[in-house]
Every structure is written in structure tokens, then in C-alpha cells.
Amino acid sequence: MNPQKLQRRQFLQTMSALAAGAFTTGLARAADLPENANPRAIFGDRAEPDWDQRLTITVGPKKADLVGTTDRVIQAAVDYVGARGGGTVRVLPGTYRLRNSIFLQSPVRLIGSGTDSVLFKEPSVATKLIVDGDHWDHEITLAEPKGFQVGDGVRLVSKDPYGKGTNIIQRTLIAASGNRFKLDRRLEERFPLEGEPQIATNFSLLQCTNAADILIENITVDGNKAHNEMIDKGAFDDGSVRLDESNRITLREMTVRNFYCDGIVWGISHDVLVENCHVHDGARLALHSGSGSQRSIVRGNRMRHSGEGIYFCWGAQHGLYEKNLIEDCNYGMTVSHRANRRATGVESTCSASSD
């Protein structure tokens, strides 16, 4: 063997061992540190006091800081609190009709009034595109614009012109003239007419993307399944509540019902806690622990009348699932490739499968 290659290999092995040792030592030191019983608020440090009062904005049909019953009024409250370093958005009793996702920010707490605070998805509409769309285009042209409004959340789907499968993107309509609509971002994919491109008002009702330290609690999400249909047939792994590349998200005491897609789905999202939620009457998966998600804790939930109770996607690992009840679903639990978890006290009245 070439001596230079041998030396290089030994060097890399030594450095890898040193890095692993340093990481392990860091974990040990963190475990040995004394508990701080009276932390101070310090920039960049997650440990801070349990404040008696926090910035709170109320949203409701009347007698609230922000009055209204649409996604826009809740989004305005989320943006206000998020821009000021975090706080609580309290959703007062009422039915809030959503035409787009509510995009949550770090670190925001969204707290409702149980089944009296309902986020309800408006019926979906769909049509075809009638002008080729390229990845640089910032606008689209619809065959039938009826039912589409500026501010709507939309999904675009097309066969890829180069045989790569299906192109799927999520956007918001921000301007319109007749049947021409401007998007909040360029297409970034190709949507040629030969690919039979479609657009529909499909979206998650609650969306976390690249966010952290968020609490969603005591609120009801209704997907209006009877009047909604996915144009991508589930290829987007959509959920009424969707987390993407987000960390330390807590979902507690929620009701997620009548979903036309998945109930709650999280992908490449770590340290997610789903606790004491009721997820029922959905078309697809009630709880979808998405690809690569680490250390999920799913505890004390009830899943009923859905396509599947719990699904472990590729690489969803090191999680704990306990004291969950799955009733009257087509399947109880499905475990995918390279997924591992510890499940205790799971009751199911459904069949279970593994792929």
C-alpha cells in the first residue's frame, strides 16, 4: 500500500476518534452539570425563567385584540408576536375559515379553547394551467379562475417533462388580473402543458417550516374532508398539521378531524411531542412520523376512523410511543424502512402491517 495513503487513512481515523470522543465528553459534562433552579434570560440560551406574564394577543369574532374569523387575522397575530421575540396567540371561541395555511414562527404558542376554537378549511377548487410554466416564472395562467382568490394557498402538480416523476410545489397567490395570478415565489420547477399541470387550493391548516420551540395546544383543526380533494393523490405527504425541518414542537390536547390528507405529519423534525390529541375521521394516516425524524414522543393519543393509526416513515428513529389508542382504522401501525421506535401500552382494534 502507498505509505502516503496509509498515513492519510490513519490521520482521518485519528481525527474521527478525537471528534467522537469530544462529543461524548461534551454530553457527559452536560449531564453532570448542576440544575439551575433560578435561570436568567440570556441571549441565545433556551433556559430562562418561567415568566408570570408573557406577550399575548387574542384573536376572535369579537372583543379581541384582533377581530376576525379568517386565517389572515390569526397570521397577523402570529407575525406580531413572532417579530417581538415570541409570546402567545390565544384563539377565542369561534369558527375560523382558512383559505391558506397559518405559518407558525419561533417561539410562538398558539392556544385555543378546545372544540370551541375551530380552524376550518374552505372547500377546495381545482383547474388546469393553460400557459407553459418554467422554473423562472413568477406567474401562472388558469383555465378557470373562478373560486381562486388573492391570498389563497395553492398546490401545483405536473408530470415532469424529463421523466423525473411529478413536480409538486406549494405557493400563495399574491396578485391577479383576470386568469393570471402572481405567486409569492417563482415556480422553481417546470410545468409544461404536455405534463398536464393542475392547481388546487390544497394546503396544511397549520404549518411549521424551519421553526423551533413552538406550542400548539387545545385547538381544533377540521379539514372539511367532504369538500376537499388532493390533486397530488397524497404524493406530497400533506397533513392538516404539517411540520418540516422543525425542532422541539409540542402538540397537546388538540382535535384533528375530517382530514382529507394526513392528520398530523412531521418530517426531518426532531424532539416532537404529540400528547393527548384526538385525531379522527381522516382519509389517510392519523399520525405520520415522517422521514428522518428523531426522538419523537407520542403519548396518550386517540386515533379513530382513519386510513391508518400511526405510520413510521423511513429513518424515523429513537422515538417513544406509549398509552395510545387506535380504533376502527384500516391499519393500526405501519413501520417503514430503517425506522425504529419503542412502543408501550398501545391498544389497537385494527390490523397492523409492516413494509
Backbone hydrogen bonds in HBPLUS format (Angstrom, degrees):
<---DONOR---> <-ACCEPTOR-->    atom                        ^
c    i                          cat <-CA-CA->   ^        H-A-AA   ^      H-
h    n   atom  resd res      DA  || num        DHA   H-A  angle D-A-AA Bond
n    s   type  num  typ     dist DA aas  dist angle  dist       angle   num
A0006-LEU N   A0002-ASN O   3.00 MM   4  6.33 156.2  2.06 153.9 161.5     1
A0007-GLN N   A0003-PRO O   2.89 MM   4  6.12 160.1  1.93 149.4 154.3     2
A0008-ARG N   A0004-GLN O   2.95 MM   4  6.16 157.1  2.00 146.6 153.1     3
A0009-ARG N   A0005-LYS O   2.90 MM   4  6.13 158.6  1.95 148.3 153.8     4
A0010-GLN N   A0006-LEU O   2.92 MM   4  6.18 164.2  1.95 152.4 156.7     5
A0011-PHE N   A0007-GLN O   2.88 MM   4  6.06 153.2  1.95 146.2 153.9     6
A0012-LEU N   A0008-ARG O   2.95 MM   4  6.23 162.3  1.98 152.2 156.0     7
A0013-GLN N   A0009-ARG O   2.91 MM   4  6.15 160.5  1.95 152.7 158.3     8
A0014-THR N   A0010-GLN O   2.93 MM   4  6.07 155.1  1.99 144.9 151.7     9
A0015-MET N   A0011-PHE O   2.93 MM   4  6.19 163.8  1.96 153.7 157.6    10
A0016-SER N   A0012-LEU O   2.93 MM   4  6.09 158.4  1.98 148.0 154.0    11
A0017-ALA N   A0013-GLN O   3.03 MM   4  6.21 157.1  2.08 144.7 150.7    12
A0018-LEU N   A0014-THR O   2.95 MM   4  6.20 156.5  2.01 149.2 156.0    13
A0019-ALA N   A0015-MET O   2.91 MM   4  6.13 159.6  1.95 150.3 155.4    14
A0020-ALA N   A0016-SER O   2.94 MM   4  6.14 162.9  1.97 149.5 154.2    15
A0021-GLY N   A0017-ALA O   2.89 MM   4  6.03 156.9  1.94 146.1 153.0    16
A0022-ALA N   A0018-LEU O   2.87 MM   4  6.09 155.1  1.94 147.7 154.4    17
A0023-PHE N   A0019-ALA O   2.96 MM   4  6.20 157.7  2.01 148.3 154.1    18
A0024-THR N   A0020-ALA O   2.96 MM   4  6.17 164.8  1.98 150.6 154.6    19
A0025-THR N   A0021-GLY O   2.86 MM   4  6.01 158.3  1.91 147.3 153.9    20
A0026-GLY N   A0022-ALA O   2.90 MM   4  6.10 150.7  1.98 143.7 151.6    21
A0027-LEU N   A0023-PHE O   3.04 MM   4  6.41 154.2  2.11 149.7 155.8    22
A0028-ALA N   A0024-THR O   2.99 MM   4  6.29 158.3  2.04 149.5 155.6    23
A0029-ARG N   A0025-THR O   2.90 MM   4  6.14 158.7  1.95 150.9 156.6    24
A0030-ALA N   A0026-GLY O   3.01 MM   4  6.22 157.2  2.06 146.3 152.4    25
A0031-ALA N   A0027-LEU O   3.03 MM   4  6.29 151.9  2.11 146.7 154.0    26
A0032-ASP N   A0028-ALA O   3.06 MM   4  6.27 137.6  2.24 141.7 153.1    27
A0032-ASP N   A0029-ARG O   3.11 MM   3  5.05 127.2  2.40  93.4 107.5    28
A0033-LEU N   A0030-ALA O   3.42 MM   3  5.40 154.1  2.49  97.6 104.8    29
A0045-ASP N   A0042-ILE O   3.01 MM   3  5.56 163.6  2.03 142.6 143.7    30
A0088-THR N   A0055-LEU O   2.79 MM  33  6.23 162.4  1.83 158.7 164.6    31
A0057-ILE N   A0088-THR O   2.90 MM  31  6.36 156.3  1.96 159.8 166.6    32
A0090-ARG N   A0057-ILE O   2.88 MM  33  6.17 160.7  1.91 151.7 158.2    33
A0066-LEU N   A0058-THR O   3.05 MM   8  6.40 155.6  2.11 155.8 163.6    34
A0059-VAL N   A0090-ARG O   2.94 MM  31  6.21 154.0  2.00 161.9 160.8    35
A0092-LEU N   A0059-VAL O   2.82 MM  33  5.93 170.0  1.83 174.4 177.3    36
A0060-GLY N   A0066-LEU O   3.26 MM   6  6.75 153.1  2.33 156.7 162.3    37
A0068-GLY N   A0060-GLY O   2.92 MM   8  5.78 159.3  1.96 135.2 142.1    38
A0097-ARG N   A0069-THR O   2.97 MM  28  6.35 141.5  2.12 158.7 146.8    39
A0075-GLN N   A0071-ASP O   2.83 MM   4  5.96 160.0  1.87 151.2 157.7    40
A0076-ALA N   A0072-ARG O   2.90 MM   4  6.02 151.4  1.98 141.1 148.7    41
A0077-ALA N   A0073-VAL O   3.19 MM   4  6.41 151.9  2.28 138.1 144.5    42
A0078-VAL N   A0074-ILE O   2.96 MM   4  6.26 160.2  1.99 152.5 157.9    43
A0079-ASP N   A0075-GLN O   2.85 MM   4  6.04 166.1  1.87 154.3 157.8    44
A0080-TYR N   A0076-ALA O   2.96 MM   4  6.08 153.3  2.03 142.5 149.9    45
A0081-VAL N   A0077-ALA O   3.03 MM   4  6.24 170.0  2.04 154.6 156.2    46
A0082-GLY N   A0078-VAL O   2.82 MM   4  5.89 164.5  1.84 152.7 158.2    47
A0083-ALA N   A0079-ASP O   2.96 MM   4  5.91 155.0  2.02 142.8 148.3    48
A0084-ARG N   A0081-VAL O   3.11 MM   3  5.34 149.5  2.21 104.7 114.0    49
A0086-GLY N   A0081-VAL O   3.01 MM   5  5.21 152.4  2.09 151.8 143.9    50
A0085-GLY N   A0082-GLY O   3.29 MM   3  5.47 151.6  2.38 115.4 112.5    51
A0109-ARG N   A0087-GLY O   2.91 MM  22  6.18 154.0  1.98 155.4 162.7    52
A0089-VAL N   A0109-ARG O   2.74 MM  20  6.07 166.5  1.76 172.2 175.5    53
A0111-ILE N   A0089-VAL O   2.96 MM  22  6.29 165.3  1.99 160.6 165.4    54
A0091-VAL N   A0111-ILE O   2.79 MM  20  6.07 157.6  1.84 150.0 157.6    55
A0094-GLY N   A0116-ASP O   2.74 MM  22  6.07 155.9  1.80 152.3 154.5    56
A0118-VAL N   A0094-GLY O   2.98 MM  24  6.32 167.1  2.00 160.7 165.0    57
A0096-TYR N   A0118-VAL O   2.78 MM  22  6.05 174.4  1.78 176.5 178.0    58
A0120-PHE N   A0096-TYR O   2.80 MM  24  5.83 168.3  1.82 156.3 160.3    59
A0098-LEU N   A0120-PHE O   2.79 MM  22  5.92 166.7  1.80 157.7 161.6    60
A0122-GLU N   A0098-LEU O   3.14 MM  24  5.84 172.6  2.14 153.6 151.7    61
A0153-GLY N   A0099-ARG O   2.90 MM  54  6.31 160.5  1.94 148.8 147.3    62
A0102-ILE N   A0205-LEU O   2.93 MM 103  6.06 153.2  2.00 136.7 143.3    63
A0207-GLN N   A0102-ILE O   3.01 MM 105  6.04 166.4  2.03 156.6 153.2    64
A0104-LEU N   A0207-GLN O   2.94 MM 103  6.19 159.3  1.99 161.9 168.7    65
A0215-LEU N   A0108-VAL O   3.27 MM 107  6.67 156.8  2.33 139.1 145.6    66
A0110-LEU N   A0215-LEU O   2.78 MM 105  6.14 163.6  1.80 165.5 166.4    67
A0217-GLU N   A0110-LEU O   2.95 MM 107  6.37 162.2  1.98 162.1 166.0    68
A0112-GLY N   A0217-GLU O   3.01 MM 105  6.49 159.8  2.06 160.5 166.6    69
A0116-ASP N   A0113-SER O   3.30 MM   3  5.49 156.2  2.36 123.2 123.5    70
A0114-GLY N   A0218-ASN O   2.75 MM 104  4.55 157.1  1.80 129.2 126.4    71
A0117-SER N   A0114-GLY O   3.27 MM   3  5.79 164.4  2.29 113.9 118.2    72
A0220-THR N   A0117-SER O   3.00 MM 103  5.97 162.3  2.03 177.5 174.8    73
A0119-LEU N   A0220-THR O   2.81 MM 101  6.15 164.2  1.83 154.6 158.7    74
A0222-ASP N   A0119-LEU O   2.81 MM 103  5.97 176.9  1.81 162.1 162.8    75
A0121-LYS N   A0222-ASP O   3.05 MM 101  6.42 156.4  2.11 167.4 174.9    76
A0124-SER N   A0227-HIS O   3.03 MM 103  6.56 150.5  2.12 149.8 158.7    77
A0201-THR N   A0125-VAL O   3.05 MM  76  5.73 146.5  2.17 153.8 164.0    78
A0127-THR N   A0199-ILE O   2.98 MM  72  5.64 150.9  2.07 157.2 165.7    79
A0199-ILE N   A0127-THR O   2.95 MM  72  5.64 157.5  2.00 161.2 162.6    80
A0143-ALA N   A0128-LYS O   2.82 MM  15  5.45 156.5  1.87 164.7 161.1    81
A0129-LEU N   A0197-PRO O   3.18 MM  68  5.68 157.3  2.24 133.0 133.6    82
A0130-ILE N   A0141-THR O   3.02 MM  11  5.90 157.3  2.08 145.6 151.5    83
A0133-GLY N   A0191-PHE O   2.95 MM  58  4.62 154.5  2.02 115.2 121.4    84
A0191-PHE N   A0133-GLY O   2.64 MM  58  4.62 175.5  1.64 147.5 148.6    85
A0137-ASP N   A0134-ASP O   2.94 MM   3  5.43 157.9  1.99 118.0 125.1    86
A0188-GLU N   A0135-HIS O   2.96 MM  53  4.04 153.7  2.03 123.2 119.7    87
A0187-LEU N   A0137-ASP O   2.87 MM  50  5.80 152.5  1.94 163.7 172.5    88
A0183-LEU N   A0138-HIS O   2.94 MM  45  5.67 169.6  1.95 153.3 153.5    89
A0140-ILE N   A0181-PHE O   2.94 MM  41  5.51 152.7  2.01 153.3 162.0    90
A0181-PHE N   A0140-ILE O   2.96 MM  41  5.51 164.3  1.99 158.1 163.3    91
A0142-LEU N   A0179-ASN O   2.88 MM  37  5.31 165.2  1.90 156.4 157.8    92
A0148-PHE N   A0145-PRO O   3.01 MM   3  5.63 164.5  2.04 144.3 145.7    93
A0152-ASP N   A0149-GLN O   3.07 MM   3  5.64 159.5  2.12 139.0 139.3    94
A0151-GLY N   A0173-LEU O   2.56 MM  22  5.17 157.6  1.60 143.1 151.3    95
A0173-LEU N   A0152-ASP O   2.98 MM  21  5.49 158.4  2.03 154.2 160.5    96
A0154-VAL N   A0171-ARG O   2.84 MM  17  5.40 172.5  1.85 154.2 155.2    97
A0171-ARG N   A0154-VAL O   2.90 MM  17  5.40 168.5  1.92 156.7 160.1    98
A0155-ARG N   A0200-ALA O   2.83 MM  45  5.50 156.4  1.89 158.8 166.9    99
A0200-ALA N   A0155-ARG O   3.03 MM  45  5.50 148.9  2.13 148.0 157.7   100
A0156-LEU N   A0169-ILE O   3.00 MM  13  5.43 159.9  2.04 148.4 154.8   101
A0169-ILE N   A0156-LEU O   3.09 MM  13  5.43 155.0  2.15 146.8 154.1   102
A0157-VAL N   A0198-GLN O   2.98 MM  41  5.31 158.0  2.03 142.6 148.7   103
A0198-GLN N   A0157-VAL O   2.82 MM  41  5.31 156.7  1.88 154.6 162.7   104
A0158-SER N   A0167-ASN O   3.00 MM   9  5.26 145.3  2.12 146.1 154.0   105
A0167-ASN N   A0158-SER O   2.75 MM   9  5.26 163.8  1.78 167.1 169.3   106
A0159-LYS N   A0195-GLY O   3.03 MM  36  4.39 176.5  2.03 131.3 130.2   107
A0160-ASP N   A0165-GLY O   2.88 MM   5  5.48 175.3  1.88 143.7 142.9   108
A0163-GLY N   A0160-ASP O   3.25 MM   3  5.48 159.6  2.30 117.0 115.2   109
A0184-ASP N   A0172-THR O   2.97 MM  12  5.47 132.0  2.20 150.2 162.3   110
A0174-ILE N   A0182-LYS O   2.92 MM   8  5.67 164.7  1.94 146.7 151.8   111
A0182-LYS N   A0175-ALA O   2.87 MM   7  4.99 159.8  1.91 130.1 136.5   112
A0177-SER N   A0180-ARG O   2.91 MM   3  5.29 153.4  1.98 151.0 157.8   113
A0180-ARG N   A0177-SER O   3.00 MM   3  5.29 166.2  2.02 130.8 133.5   114
A0195-GLY N   A0192-PRO O   2.96 MM   3  5.42 151.9  2.04 110.7 119.7   115
A0196-GLU N   A0193-LEU O   2.98 MM   3  5.28 162.6  2.01 116.5 118.4   116
A0205-LEU N   A0240-SER O   2.91 MM  35  5.22 128.3  2.18 121.2 134.7   117
A0206-LEU N   A0240-SER O   3.12 MM  34  6.53 158.9  2.16 154.4 160.7   118
A0242-ARG N   A0206-LEU O   2.94 MM  36  6.30 166.8  1.96 160.7 163.6   119
A0208-CYS N   A0242-ARG O   2.91 MM  34  6.34 158.0  1.96 158.9 165.2   120
A0244-ASP N   A0208-CYS O   2.76 MM  36  6.09 161.0  1.79 160.9 167.7   121
A0210-ASN N   A0244-ASP O   2.98 MM  34  6.41 157.9  2.03 160.8 167.8   122
A0247-ASN N   A0211-ALA O   2.99 MM  36  6.56 148.3  2.10 150.6 156.4   123
A0213-ASP N   A0247-ASN O   3.11 MM  34  6.69 140.5  2.27 146.3 158.1   124
A0250-THR N   A0214-ILE O   2.89 MM  36  6.28 167.1  1.91 162.9 167.1   125
A0216-ILE N   A0250-THR O   2.87 MM  34  6.23 160.6  1.90 164.4 171.0   126
A0252-ARG N   A0216-ILE O   2.95 MM  36  6.40 163.8  1.97 160.7 166.1   127
A0218-ASN N   A0252-ARG O   3.01 MM  34  6.53 150.7  2.10 150.2 159.5   128
A0255-THR N   A0219-ILE O   3.12 MM  36  6.42 159.2  2.16 143.1 146.8   129
A0221-VAL N   A0255-THR O   2.75 MM  34  6.17 160.4  1.78 162.9 169.8   130
A0257-ARG N   A0221-VAL O   2.91 MM  36  6.32 165.3  1.93 168.4 173.4   131
A0223-GLY N   A0257-ARG O   3.02 MM  34  6.46 163.8  2.05 164.0 164.5   132
A0227-HIS N   A0224-ASN O   3.02 MM   3  5.84 156.8  2.07 125.5 131.6   133
A0225-LYS N   A0258-ASN O   2.91 MM  33  5.03 127.6  2.19 133.0 144.8   134
A0228-ASN N   A0225-LYS O   3.36 MM   3  5.21 164.7  2.38 112.1 108.7   135
A0235-ALA N   A0232-ASP O   3.15 MM   3  5.51 166.8  2.16 114.4 118.5   136
A0237-ASP N   A0234-GLY O   3.21 MM   3  5.49 166.0  2.23 112.0 116.1   137
A0262-ASP N   A0238-ASP O   3.10 MM  24  6.04 147.3  2.21 130.4 139.9   138
A0240-SER N   A0262-ASP O   2.93 MM  22  6.33 151.5  2.01 143.3 146.2   139
A0241-VAL N   A0263-GLY O   3.02 MM  22  6.37 146.8  2.13 153.8 163.2   140
A0265-VAL N   A0241-VAL O   2.95 MM  24  6.35 162.9  1.97 164.8 169.5   141
A0243-LEU N   A0265-VAL O   2.92 MM  22  6.35 153.1  2.00 150.6 158.8   142
A0267-GLY N   A0243-LEU O   2.95 MM  24  6.28 160.3  1.99 156.3 159.0   143
A0245-GLU N   A0267-GLY O   3.01 MM  22  6.31 160.5  2.04 165.6 170.9   144
A0248-ARG N   A0270-HIS O   2.94 MM  22  6.38 156.0  2.00 158.5 166.4   145
A0273-LEU N   A0249-ILE O   2.91 MM  24  6.31 165.0  1.93 159.8 164.4   146
A0251-LEU N   A0273-LEU O   2.77 MM  22  6.08 166.9  1.79 168.0 172.7   147
A0275-GLU N   A0251-LEU O   2.88 MM  24  6.29 165.7  1.90 166.2 171.1   148
A0253-GLU N   A0275-GLU O   3.03 MM  22  6.56 152.6  2.11 157.6 166.0   149
A0278-HIS N   A0254-MET O   2.85 MM  24  6.30 160.1  1.89 159.6 165.3   150
A0256-VAL N   A0278-HIS O   2.92 MM  22  6.32 158.3  1.97 149.8 156.5   151
A0280-HIS N   A0256-VAL O   2.92 MM  24  6.48 151.9  2.00 156.8 165.9   152
A0258-ASN N   A0280-HIS O   3.15 MM  22  6.74 134.0  2.37 145.5 157.4   153
A0283-ALA N   A0259-PHE O   2.86 MM  24  6.22 153.9  1.93 158.0 166.3   154
A0284-ARG N   A0261-CYS O   3.13 MM  23  5.50 130.7  2.38 169.8 156.3   155
A0263-GLY N   A0285-LEU O   2.77 MM  22  6.28 153.3  1.84 157.9 163.7   156
A0264-ILE N   A0286-ALA O   2.97 MM  22  6.35 155.0  2.03 153.8 160.5   157
A0288-HIS N   A0264-ILE O   2.85 MM  24  6.12 163.4  1.87 164.9 167.1   158
A0266-TRP N   A0288-HIS O   3.10 MM  22  6.55 155.8  2.16 172.0 172.8   159
A0290-GLY N   A0266-TRP O   2.45 MM  24  5.01 130.7  1.67 152.2 164.1   160
A0268-ILE N   A0291-SER O   2.77 MM  23  5.73 147.3  1.87 151.4 162.6   161
A0271-ASP N   A0294-GLN O   2.98 MM  23  6.41 159.3  2.02 160.1 166.5   162
A0297-ILE N   A0272-VAL O   2.88 MM  25  6.28 165.3  1.90 164.7 169.0   163
A0274-VAL N   A0297-ILE O   2.88 MM  23  6.32 161.8  1.91 161.3 167.5   164
A0299-ARG N   A0274-VAL O   2.91 MM  25  6.36 155.6  1.97 159.1 167.2   165
A0276-ASN N   A0299-ARG O   2.97 MM  23  6.47 155.5  2.03 152.8 160.8   166
A0302-ARG N   A0277-CYS O   2.89 MM  25  6.35 161.6  1.93 163.1 169.1   167
A0279-VAL N   A0302-ARG O   2.89 MM  23  6.25 161.9  1.93 163.9 169.8   168
A0304-ARG N   A0279-VAL O   3.01 MM  25  6.50 153.7  2.08 146.8 154.2   169
A0281-ASP N   A0304-ARG O   2.95 MM  23  6.31 143.2  2.08 135.3 146.5   170
A0307-GLY N   A0284-ARG O   2.90 MM  23  4.41 119.4  2.28 133.0 139.8   171
A0308-GLU N   A0284-ARG O   3.23 MM  24  6.19 140.9  2.39 134.1 126.5   172
A0286-ALA N   A0308-GLU O   2.81 MM  22  6.04 159.3  1.86 154.6 160.6   173
A0287-LEU N   A0309-GLY O   3.02 MM  22  6.27 151.4  2.10 148.0 157.1   174
A0311-TYR N   A0287-LEU O   2.88 MM  24  6.29 152.7  1.96 159.4 168.3   175
A0289-SER N   A0311-TYR O   2.88 MM  22  6.06 147.6  1.98 168.7 177.0   176
A0313-CYS N   A0289-SER O   2.84 MM  24  5.90 169.5  1.86 164.5 165.2   177
A0293-SER N   A0290-GLY O   3.28 MM   3  5.99 161.0  2.32 142.0 141.0   178
A0292-GLY N   A0314-TRP O   2.84 MM  22  6.36 149.4  1.94 145.9 156.2   179
A0317-GLN N   A0293-SER O   3.03 MM  24  6.50 133.2  2.26 144.9 158.8   180
A0295-ARG N   A0317-GLN O   3.02 MM  22  6.45 145.0  2.15 151.4 161.9   181
A0320-LEU N   A0296-SER O   2.79 MM  24  6.28 154.0  1.86 159.8 168.8   182
A0298-VAL N   A0320-LEU O   2.88 MM  22  6.33 160.2  1.92 156.4 163.0   183
A0322-GLU N   A0298-VAL O   2.98 MM  24  6.51 150.2  2.07 152.6 161.9   184
A0300-GLY N   A0322-GLU O   3.07 MM  22  6.60 153.8  2.14 150.3 158.6   185
A0325-LEU N   A0301-ASN O   2.82 MM  24  6.26 162.0  1.85 160.1 166.2   186
A0303-MET N   A0325-LEU O   2.79 MM  22  6.21 162.5  1.82 162.9 169.1   187
A0327-GLU N   A0303-MET O   2.77 MM  24  6.15 165.2  1.79 165.2 170.4   188
A0305-HIS N   A0327-GLU O   3.15 MM  22  6.68 137.6  2.34 146.8 159.1   189
A0330-ASN N   A0306-SER O   3.21 MM  24  6.82 148.0  2.32 151.4 160.8   190
A0309-GLY N   A0331-TYR O   3.04 MM  22  6.44 147.1  2.15 140.9 150.5   191
A0310-ILE N   A0332-GLY O   2.99 MM  22  6.46 155.6  2.05 153.5 161.4   192
A0334-THR N   A0310-ILE O   3.08 MM  24  6.63 145.9  2.20 150.5 160.9   193
A0312-PHE N   A0334-THR O   2.88 MM  22  6.15 173.0  1.88 172.0 174.4   194
A0336-SER N   A0312-PHE O   2.96 MM  24  5.79 142.8  2.11 147.1 158.5   195
A0316-ALA N   A0313-CYS O   3.21 MM   3  5.72 156.0  2.27 138.2 133.5   196
A0315-GLY N   A0337-HIS O   3.18 MM  22  6.73 149.0  2.28 146.3 155.6   197
A0340-ASN N   A0316-ALA O   3.13 MM  24  6.50 143.4  2.27 132.1 142.2   198
A0342-ARG N   A0319-GLY O   3.01 MM  23  6.21 155.7  2.07 142.0 149.2   199
A0321-TYR N   A0342-ARG O   2.85 MM  21  6.14 166.4  1.87 156.7 159.4   200
A0344-THR N   A0321-TYR O   2.73 MM  23  6.27 151.0  1.82 152.4 162.6   201
A0323-LYS N   A0344-THR O   2.97 MM  21  6.55 140.7  2.12 142.3 154.6   202
A0347-GLU N   A0324-ASN O   2.96 MM  23  6.36 163.3  1.99 165.0 167.1   203
A0326-ILE N   A0347-GLU O   2.79 MM  21  6.09 161.1  1.83 153.1 159.7   204
A0349-THR N   A0326-ILE O   2.94 MM  23  6.37 145.1  2.06 147.9 158.9   205
A0332-GLY N   A0351-SER O   2.30 MM  19  5.41 144.4  1.41 148.0 158.5   206
A0353-SER N   A0333-MET O   3.09 MM  20  6.36 153.2  2.16 153.0 161.3   207
A0355-ASP N   A0335-VAL O   3.10 MM  20  6.17 148.6  2.20 143.8 153.4   208
